[in-house]
Amino acid sequence: MGEPIQESDQSLLELIQLNLIRGVGPRIRRTLLDQFGSPAQILNAPRQELLNVQGIGTKLADAIIYREAKSTAEDELRRCRASGYQILFEESAEYPSLLREMPDPPSLLYCKGSLLPQDELAVAIVGSRKCTHYGLQQAEKIAAALARAGITVVSGLARGIDQAAHTGALKAGGRTIAVMATGLAHIYPPEHRELSEAVALQGAIVTEFPLDQAPVAGLFPQRNRIISGFSMGVVLIEAGRKSGALHTARHAYEQGREVFAVPGRIDHPASAGCHDLIRDGAMLVRDVEDILEGLGPAKTPVMTAKNREVHTPRELSLSEFERDILNLVTLEPQHLNEIVQSSNLDSSRILSTLTILEMRKVVKRLPGGYLVRAMG
């Protein structure tokens, strides 16, 4: 039977029950919570009060009232615990803070693998399933470069660009997160089962959908808002004008995330959507430096796997020695002589490295020979 259900699990069970009701998507759930206050009050609301809520018809009201038995939610929770999956909700300490900023965050996040604090520094890579060799090359190359810089790569486990992005991050020894539009019991596409296992070992597979949710076309655009929600920025590679990846770009704009696009051949329809985005203001990507430059400052300092405090993603592309010199510079102005004297290293090497750091815009020079660590 697995681990017994505790009384302390009641709130989580109510969230699972609500999540199991067909037709209660992110926006309907948010409307219901605004009206009734909690999942328990929604589940116990009178039929007429449910019908008074905008967007709730008789079919959905009946589905909420005559919901599946509590035992179904208990079974879902037991299965997750037996498989070692986490179920995170908004009040969980492990729930990603970037997702909380979304207008319609997932109420539940099923997770296989681990989400770490360093995953706050994440970039999504998305694009077409039917892509060219060039697109696959660029996705894998950019993902690997981001991973080597200490940035977590987020994508959707789909064929094509998504697959190449996850693969690039894995090969570089970095972290990657796959956001699925199915339940954890339905890896899709099925041929990516081995890839999904590798992703879970070096990151996480996450979904807002119940364990047994099979692939349904309409759920993929819904999933895309979580891909962008996880990330500081979204990189599009080979998105045609009808590509679902453009939904992810739209969500990114709505969430205040940066949008980047990799150009392709101007006469190839595979990159037409990317070229439209560049024309309309998305940042053009030539290499990973363009992405790190465009991300700007981290909202709060993030601790990386090597326990370094990062104030801006540009710092991630520095060499070990450059990071050591950068750590001599504080957020408060210091005179150049004071910085040099604070280290036993050769002064000429410190001075030349500080000049490089200034050129890379991670150190700012102030009048009077003072330096300060750049925040943006």
WOTAGI-V687668 format. One record per pair of residues at least 12 apart in sequence whose C-alpha atoms are under 7 Angstrom apart, sorted by the first residue. I is the first residue (numbers start at 0). J is the second residue. If there is no record, write none. Layout:
i = (I | I)
j = (J | J)
This chain:
i = (1 | 1 | 2 | 12 | 12 | 13 | 13 | 14 | 15 | 16 | 17 | 19 | 20 | 20 | 20 | 22 | 25 | 25 | 26 | 29 | 42 | 42 | 46 | 46 | 84 | 84 | 84 | 85 | 85 | 85 | 86 | 86 | 86 | 86 | 87 | 87 | 87 | 88 | 88 | 88 | 89 | 97 | 97 | 98 | 98 | 101 | 101 | 105 | 107 | 108 | 108 | 108 | 109 | 109 | 109 | 110 | 110 | 110 | 110 | 111 | 111 | 111 | 111 | 112 | 112 | 112 | 112 | 112 | 113 | 113 | 114 | 114 | 117 | 117 | 117 | 117 | 118 | 120 | 120 | 120 | 121 | 121 | 121 | 121 | 121 | 121 | 121 | 122 | 122 | 122 | 122 | 122 | 122 | 122 | 122 | 123 | 123 | 123 | 123 | 123 | 123 | 123 | 123 | 123 | 124 | 124 | 124 | 124 | 124 | 124 | 124 | 124 | 125 | 125 | 125 | 125 | 125 | 125 | 125 | 126 | 126 | 126 | 126 | 126 | 126 | 126 | 127 | 127 | 127 | 127 | 127 | 127 | 128 | 128 | 128 | 128 | 129 | 130 | 130 | 130 | 130 | 134 | 134 | 134 | 135 | 135 | 135 | 138 | 138 | 138 | 138 | 139 | 139 | 139 | 139 | 140 | 141 | 142 | 142 | 142 | 143 | 143 | 143 | 144 | 145 | 146 | 146 | 146 | 146 | 147 | 147 | 148 | 148 | 149 | 149 | 151 | 151 | 151 | 152 | 152 | 152 | 152 | 153 | 153 | 153 | 153 | 154 | 154 | 154 | 154 | 155 | 155 | 155 | 156 | 156 | 157 | 173 | 174 | 174 | 175 | 175 | 175 | 175 | 176 | 176 | 176 | 176 | 177 | 177 | 177 | 178 | 178 | 178 | 178 | 179 | 179 | 179 | 180 | 180 | 180 | 180 | 180 | 181 | 181 | 181 | 181 | 181 | 182 | 182 | 182 | 182 | 182 | 182 | 182 | 183 | 184 | 184 | 185 | 185 | 185 | 220 | 220 | 223 | 223 | 224 | 224 | 227 | 227 | 227 | 231 | 231 | 231 | 232 | 232 | 232 | 232 | 233 | 233 | 233 | 233 | 233 | 234 | 234 | 234 | 235 | 235 | 235 | 235 | 236 | 236 | 236 | 237 | 237 | 237 | 238 | 238 | 238 | 238 | 238 | 239 | 239 | 239 | 239 | 239 | 240 | 240 | 257 | 258 | 258 | 259 | 259 | 259 | 259 | 260 | 260 | 260 | 260 | 260 | 260 | 260 | 261 | 261 | 261 | 261 | 262 | 291 | 291 | 292 | 294 | 295 | 295 | 295 | 296 | 296 | 296 | 296 | 296 | 297 | 297 | 297 | 310 | 311 | 311 | 314 | 321 | 324 | 328 | 328 | 329 | 329 | 330 | 330 | 331 | 332 | 332 | 332 | 333 | 333 | 333 | 334 | 334 | 334 | 335 | 335 | 335 | 360 | 361)
j = (77 | 81 | 77 | 72 | 73 | 38 | 39 | 38 | 72 | 72 | 38 | 209 | 62 | 63 | 66 | 59 | 103 | 105 | 103 | 103 | 63 | 64 | 60 | 64 | 109 | 110 | 111 | 109 | 110 | 111 | 107 | 108 | 109 | 110 | 107 | 108 | 109 | 106 | 107 | 108 | 106 | 228 | 229 | 228 | 229 | 228 | 254 | 207 | 207 | 205 | 206 | 207 | 205 | 206 | 207 | 203 | 204 | 205 | 206 | 199 | 203 | 204 | 205 | 199 | 200 | 202 | 203 | 204 | 202 | 203 | 202 | 203 | 301 | 302 | 303 | 304 | 151 | 150 | 151 | 231 | 150 | 151 | 152 | 153 | 229 | 230 | 231 | 150 | 151 | 152 | 153 | 230 | 231 | 232 | 233 | 152 | 153 | 154 | 226 | 227 | 230 | 232 | 233 | 234 | 152 | 153 | 154 | 161 | 164 | 233 | 234 | 235 | 154 | 160 | 161 | 234 | 235 | 236 | 244 | 160 | 161 | 235 | 236 | 237 | 238 | 244 | 159 | 160 | 237 | 238 | 242 | 244 | 157 | 158 | 159 | 160 | 159 | 159 | 160 | 237 | 269 | 160 | 236 | 237 | 159 | 160 | 163 | 160 | 163 | 164 | 236 | 163 | 164 | 166 | 167 | 167 | 287 | 164 | 167 | 168 | 167 | 168 | 171 | 287 | 287 | 168 | 171 | 173 | 174 | 171 | 173 | 315 | 316 | 173 | 315 | 173 | 174 | 175 | 168 | 174 | 175 | 176 | 175 | 176 | 177 | 226 | 176 | 177 | 178 | 226 | 177 | 178 | 179 | 177 | 179 | 188 | 201 | 201 | 202 | 198 | 201 | 202 | 203 | 198 | 202 | 203 | 204 | 203 | 204 | 205 | 204 | 205 | 206 | 226 | 205 | 206 | 222 | 206 | 214 | 218 | 219 | 222 | 206 | 208 | 212 | 213 | 214 | 206 | 208 | 209 | 210 | 211 | 212 | 213 | 210 | 210 | 211 | 211 | 212 | 213 | 243 | 246 | 246 | 247 | 247 | 250 | 247 | 250 | 251 | 256 | 257 | 294 | 256 | 257 | 258 | 294 | 248 | 251 | 257 | 258 | 259 | 258 | 259 | 260 | 259 | 260 | 261 | 273 | 260 | 261 | 273 | 269 | 270 | 273 | 269 | 270 | 271 | 272 | 273 | 268 | 269 | 270 | 271 | 272 | 271 | 272 | 294 | 281 | 282 | 281 | 282 | 283 | 284 | 273 | 276 | 277 | 281 | 282 | 283 | 284 | 273 | 283 | 284 | 285 | 274 | 312 | 313 | 313 | 312 | 311 | 312 | 375 | 310 | 311 | 312 | 374 | 375 | 310 | 311 | 312 | 374 | 374 | 375 | 361 | 352 | 349 | 371 | 372 | 371 | 372 | 371 | 372 | 371 | 369 | 370 | 371 | 369 | 370 | 371 | 368 | 369 | 370 | 368 | 369 | 370 | 373 | 373)
